[in-house]
Amino acid sequence: MRRTVIVLLLALACAAVFLTALPDGDDGESGPACAATTVRSATADARLTGAFGSYGDDGARTDDWTGGDGTHSVRLPGGRVLWLFSDTFLGRVNPPPNPQGQPHAWRDGSAPMVRNSGVVMDRSGSLERTLPTPLFADPAPGQWRWPVAAKVEPRLPGGDEDVLRVLLWTRATGTGPWIYGVPAATEVATLSLPDLRVEGITQISDQRGVPDPARRVLYGTTTVDEGEWTYVFGGTDAQANARPTSHAYVARVPRGGLADPAAWEYWNGSGFSRTGEPRPVLGNGDRKGVGSAFTVVRTGGTYVLLTMAAGAEGLAQVTSYWSCSPTGPWHGPARAFAPPLPKDTADGPSGTAAAAPYNPQAHPAVSGPGRLVVSYDVNWLDPTATNAQAHINRNVELYRPRFVSLRFASEG
């Protein structure tokens, strides 16, 4: 069943990392502004977490967002923020029946689920509406689209008209270790502004010709502008083959050219090229690397990468790396921290964690001076998908974004 896919995805995606954009630079560690940087503190952001909880629980709406994962955001012209989600629950959320009964708001097993959605936040910071779902239609039977990074850019390089570009990951139904979907392709959707109408979708990189799905690279985990370029990061899904970490890659596109496949250039280990085999910028197949979703942010002259920790800590903690260049070398991992979980989810059978955070993502659109807002998704850990699905329905807090505010510390 489609709804059980999201549960199985958690165990495989907990190693997923997040990386926000980086500027061009091939010369490694140079420049006095760059210094070793780590996370100094992580504080729960109850306001944002509560905003999505209240919006999802609102009984006045029965056909909009009540929960989702794969959280991304982009600030639109005029101050609105568009929040993008992958697998999304719709329908009605029921309040707890009584203090002695169901302790959480809940949804029944017939709640509809779609593969992606968009929620608009107004200029005041209030969530106001869910766009018609799914926002991006399935490309074919047995395939679907997950939105990742999004940015406002000129319709054409050097042009005056802006549009919204949304990077999409196309995945296809799979078996065995690919029960959550086989990586298939990277696409870019173009949406008009200000009405957010999908004008078209362009395929950028078709990976179905790569025999080993674990070596297929999907781009779009995050983007950043630097000068005339937009840098686009991506990764592999090597954790599906029981390897604890995956590899990060980077491409670049002239500003305004995201929807032009011929404009993309890929890092090959010594420079950017439109041809040849891309080379990773991070990942050693052991305890250093990324998953298929990641974010890097720049603080001062240093790039900081945050990710779910590899190994035993990977189901509970976020760690970080730092670099003076988007292409590395990346130093770390640093000491990890554990994002807070919803109440009544910390302990499972035999003392193991019953719920786990995953897929951390940075949100500069709602951050402030000296602090970076980061979201993470939470799902229930259970070897039986049916039981995990039941927990998600019984406690709607499990399948919604939660937020922390990070502050960084530099050395030297």
N, C-alpha and C positions, 0 to 999 in steps of 0.2 A: 504494500500500500504506500502511496506517496507520502502520507503523513509520517510514516515510520522512518523515512529516509533521514529526516533531520536528526533523529535520535542517534542513528548509527553514525552520522556524520561527526558527532561530537568527539567520540573516542579517537577518530582519525585526524580531526582538525584541531585538537587541543594544542598541537605544536604550531599551529598557524601563527604567523607573526605579523606585525604591522610596521610600516615604513612610510614616512611622508617625504616629500620631494627633496631633491638635491640638485645643486647646480653642477655645471660641467667642471671637470678637473681631473687630470690624469697624472699629476705630479706628486701624489702621495701626501706626506705630511710636511707642508711648508707654510710659512706665514705665522706671525706672532699671535694672531687672534685665536688660533686653534689650541685647545687644551683638553686634557682628559676630562670627560663630563659624565656624570652618573645621575640617577634619580636621587634627590635629597629627601623628598617626602611625597606621599600619596595620600590624599584626603578624599573621603567619599563626598560626592556631589549629590546631596539629597534632593536639591531643587530639580535638576534635570531628570534624575531617576524617577522622582515623584511625578514630574510632568508627563512622562510617557505612561506611567502607571495610571494616572487619572484619566488620560485620554483613552487608553485601552479599555478601562472599566466603564466608561460613560455609556449608560444604558439607553440614552436617547438616539444612539446610532447603532444599527445592527448589521451594516454591510461594509464597515470600514475596519481599519487596522486594530487588532487586539493583541498582537505579539509578532515578533519576527527577529531574525538574526542577520548577520552580515552587514552591520550598521556602517553607513557612510553618509557624509554630509557635504553640502556645497552652499556657499553664500551666493544669492542671486542679486542682480541689479535692483536697487531700491531697498535692500535690507532683509528681504525674506531669506529663509534657509530651507533648502530641500533636503529631506532625510530619505535615503534609499535603503531598502532592505531586500534580502534574498528571501528564502522561504518564509511565508507570512500567513498567520491565522487571521481570519475575518469572523464576522458573526457577532454573537452576543456573549457577554461575560456576566455570569450570575453571581450575586453577592453571597457571602457566607449565610447559610440558613439560620444559624443560631450559635451562640458562644460555645455550646456543648457539642455541636456537630462539626460540619466542615469549617476548618479554621481559616480558609483562604477563599478569595474569589476564584471562580472556576468556570470552565466551559465544557459543554458536553462533547461526546465523541463524534457528533455529526458536524462540528464546526468546519466550515470550508477552509482550504488552504490553497494559496497560489504561490508561484515560484518567485514573484518579486512584487514590490510595491513602492510607492512614494508618498511621503507625508509632508505637508507644507507647514512651516512655522512662520508666523507673521513677524513683523519688525519688532514687536514688543516681546517676543520670546514665547508666545502662546501657540500651541499646536492647534491648527484651525481646520484642516481637512485632509482626507485621503484621496489621492488621485484615482481615477478609474483603474481597476486592477483586472488582470496583471498589466502593469505599465508597459512591459515589453513582452509581446506575444511569443509563444513557443515557436521556434523556427521550423519544426517538423515533429511528427509523432515520435515519442521517446526521447526528445531533446527539450532543453529549457535554457533560459538565460538568467544569470545572476548579475545584477549591477554591482560595480565596484567603484573606482574613483570617478569623479565628475568635476568638470571645470567649465567656466564661462570663457569663451575665446572668440576671436573674429571668425565670421563664417568663412572667409578666405584670408590668407596671410596679407597683412597690411590693410584689410578692409575696415569699414566703419561700423558694419552691422554685427552685433554680437549674437551668438547662439549658445546653447548649453550642449556640451558633449558629455556623454556618459559611456564609459568603457564597460563592456559586458563580457562575461565568461560564458561560453556555450558549453554545456555538458550533455552527455548522453547516458541513457540507462546502461548499467553494467552489472556484472556478476562478481562473485568472489570478493577480493579486496576493494573492488570498485562499486560496491553496493550503493554508495552515495553519489555515483555518477562518474563517468570517464571524461577527463579533460578533452575538449574537442577543438575549440577555436577562440580567438580574441576578436571581438567586434567593437564598433563604435556607433552609438546612436546619436543622432542630431535632433535636438528639441528646440522649437521656436520659443522666443521670449517676447512678452512676459507670460504667454498662455501655457507654456510647457506642453505643447503638442508634439508628439513624435512624428518627425518628418520622414525619417528613413534610418536604416541600419546598414552599415558597411562592414564587410569582413576584412580584418587586418592581417591575421595570421591563422591559417588552417593547420592544425597540428595532427590531424587524423592520419597523415602519412607517416608519422613517427611510430614504429612498431611497439615500443615499450611505453605505455601510458605514463609511467613514472618519470620519463624523460621529456614529456611534453611541457612546454613553457607557455603559460597564460599571462599576458601583460595587463596591467591596470590596477594593481593593488593600491597604487597612489601615483600622483603626478605633482610636479613642481615646475614653476617657470624660473628661468635664469637667463637674463639677456634675451636673445632671440629664440631660445630653445625652450621646449617643454620636455622634461625628463619623465619617463614612464617606467615604473618598476614592475617586475613580475616574478613568478617563481614556479617551481615544479611541485608535484605531489608525491615525493618519494616516500613519505611516511606510510603510504598505502602498502608498501612492500616491507613494512616492519622496520625501516630505518628511522632513527629518531628525529632527524632533521632533513630539510630540503635545501635547495640552492636558490639564491636570489640573482636576478638578471636585471639589466637596465637598457632601455632604448631612449632615443631622443627624436623629437619632431620639431620642425620650425613652428613657431607660434601661429595658430590658425590652421595647422595642417593635420590635426589628429585624425580626421576622417579620410585622409588620403594615404592609402597603403604604400604608395611609391615614395612618400616623404619620410617614412620611418627608417632610422638607422639604429643598428644594434651593436652593443659593446662586444668586441671580439677578443679582449685581453690586452690589446695595445692601442685601440682606438675605436671609433664608431664607423660602421660600414653598412651598406645596404645589402651586401652579399656576404656569404661565408657563414660559418657556424657561430652562434652567440656563445660567449663564455660567461660563467657566473662571476659575480663580484663578492659573494659570500657563500660559504658552505663547504664543509669538509667531510660530510657523510657521517660525522660522529656527534660531537656536542656543540658544534658551531654551525649555524645556518638558519634558514627560514622555512616557512611553509608557503602555501599558495596565496596567503593574504598577509600583508605587512605594511608598516608605516615608518618613515624616517622624518624627523623634524630637525631643523637647524636652530641652534641656540648659540649666539655669538658667531664665531667662525667654525663651530664644531657641529658635526652631524651626529644625532643620537638615534639609534634604532632600538625599538622596544619589541619584545616578542615573548610568547609563552616559553618558559624555560624547557630545555630538553631533558630527557631522562625522567627520573622519578618525580622531579619537581614540575614537570610539564603539565600535569593535570591541575595545578593549583597556583602557580606563581608566574609573575612577569619579570623578565630580566632585560638588560640593556647592553648595547654595544655603542662604541663611539668611533668616529673617523674624521679625518681632515679633508676627505674627498668622497664623493658619491661612489667612486669605483674602488675605495678601500686604500690601504688595508683597514679592516675593522678590528677593534680591540675589545676583548670581552670573552665570555659574558661576565657582567658585573653581578653584584649581590642582588638577589631577587626579592620581590615583595609579593604578598598575597592579596589580591583584590577581595573586598568583602562580599559575602554571599547572602542571598535572602535568608530570612529567619527559617528555622526548622529544616534546613537542607545541609547542614554541616556534617552530620554523621549518618553513615549508612550501615549496611549489614557488616558484622564483624569489625566494627570500628573504622571501616573505610569511608572515604568521602562519598556522599550520596549525590552531590552536585558539584559541578566544576565550571570555572570560567574558561573562556576561549575567545579567539578572534579579537584581540585588542585593536582599536583604531583611534587615530588622533583626529581631533575636530578643531582646527584653527578658527573656523567660522564662529564658534561660541566660546573661544578661549579669551583670556584677559592678560593684562601686563604681568609678566613674570610667571605665568602659569599656563599649562597646557591641559585642556580637557581631553580625556581619553575614555572611550566606551569599551565595554567588553560584554560578551554574551554569556548566558548561563544555561546549562542544560543538565538533565538528570543522568547520572551514571548508573547503568543497569545492564547486565548481560542479556536480559530479555527485552527486546524492543517493545513488546506489548506493555510490559510493566512500566517502562520508562515513559511511554506515551501516556499512560494513565496518570503518572505523576505530573506531567506537563499540563494535562487538562485539569487536574485537581488544584494546581497552584500556578496561576497565570504569571506570577513573578519570575518563573523559571525561564521563560522564553521571550524575555524583553531585555533591551539594553540597560546596563547599569553604568554609572559614570564615576570617575575619580578625577581630581585635579592634581597634576604633577608639578613639582618644582625641582629644578636641577641645581647641582653643585659642580663647580669646575675646580680643577687643581692646576696651579701654575698660571 
